[in-house]
Amino acid sequence: MNALSNALIATLRSPLNSFSSSKLEDFGVSSKLAYAIVEGSVGFAYAPEAEAPSYIPSRNEYVRNVFKAAWKGPIETSLAMATLSALTQLWIDRGGEVEFGNKDLIAILGLKEGDKAIMVGYMRNVMMELVRNKIKVVLYEDNHKFRCEAKEMGVEAYPGSYIILEEGGDAIIATGSSLLDPRSLIIFEKLDAKEKLLIGPTATVHPYFAKLMGATAVGGSYVKPENREKVLNLIKVGYGYKKLVKMGLIEKWFARAS
């Protein structure tokens, strides 16, 4: 196995061990999100365009087998992260401690005017907040359109592969979807920064897993049990994360990686 699947399995064996025998009840990949259902909980993760996967789980597949397929390909990894999302939300259902509500990222990261924040993956609203607070932002993003938008905001923007040339900064803010790419190890293992935050729709991960991947904090999502069927149906017909948030179907949370 690899670093990502090892971290997933380690999380299943430790803080999520009560779900070690859980099985995948259903799964799928829509135009925007992959989804997985475990014990009635709906997890989701960003689904990139990709060729057919080499491994497709079956219904009633043990979640550990889904985790073992992470980094075999983009779809396999999306399904693994969606499965972790479902388990993390079950953990919250059973009393897992997280702080709900939109948090002040500037305060969380301890940033002040003139500090440098490295962003891995384009998050427009987060970037605008940093720029407004006169934080120097350097973006690493593979999508050329998003890099152009960032440059219009006065942000330095480079292709994702250029991150190997980065020396570090005061904080790293990475989308959870960055974990779909093995290059993500470079982000947290080799770049110096006091704070390293995972955030976004694919960052619904247990804080223990976030720590194993090198993050110091994580900002995830939660769907209340009464909203899960509706969220699942909307994902299946192509709704994306932002629309689900606007509809009030998703609650955001924050936790220190531990």
C-alpha positions, 0 to 999 in steps of 0.5 A: 500500500501507499502513504494515503491508504496506510493513513486511511487504514491506520485511522480505521484501526484506531479512532474509527475502530468501531467501524472496522467491520462496516461495509459500503452500502452504496456508492457512485460518481456523479458529474461533480462528486463521488459519494459513499453510504456507510451505515446510512451516512452519506460521504462525498468527495470531489470527483475529477474527470478520469478514465475508467478505474481499475478497481470498482468496489461492490456493494457490501464491500468492507470499507477497509478494501475501499481504503486499500485502493486509494491512489490506484487512480483518481476515481478509486481515491475519490471513493476512498475519501468519500467513504472516510467522509461517511465514517467521519460523519458517523463519528460526529454523530456519536459524539466526536468533538468538532467546532461547528460554524464558519471560522475566521481562517485568518485568526485560526492560522495566526496570520497578519499583514505581510505574512505568506500563505501558500494555497494548494487548490483554488478557493476563491472566497478564501483567497479573497479573504486573505487578499483583503487582509493583505496576506501575500498569497501564492497559489498552486493550481493545475487549472489554467482558468483558475490561475488567471482568475487568481492573477487578476486578484493580484495573486502569484499563481503557478501550475501545481507541479511547481510546488516542488520549488516552493520553500514554505511560508507562514501557513499552508491552505490545501483543498482536501481534493489535493489528497487525490494526487500523490504530490500532496505528500510534498505539501505537508511533509516538505514545506515549512509552515506553522499552520497547515490546514486541510479544507473544502468538500473533500476535507471531511476527514477525522482529525487523526487522519489529518495529522497522519497526512501532516496537517495541523487542522482540518475544516470539514462538512457535516450533513444532519441525518434528516438531510442525508437522503436529500443530499444524496439525491441531489448529488446523484443528479449533479449538484455540486458542493457549493449549491448544497451549502447554499441550500443549507444542507451542509454544516461546516466544522473545524478541528485541530489535527490530533 
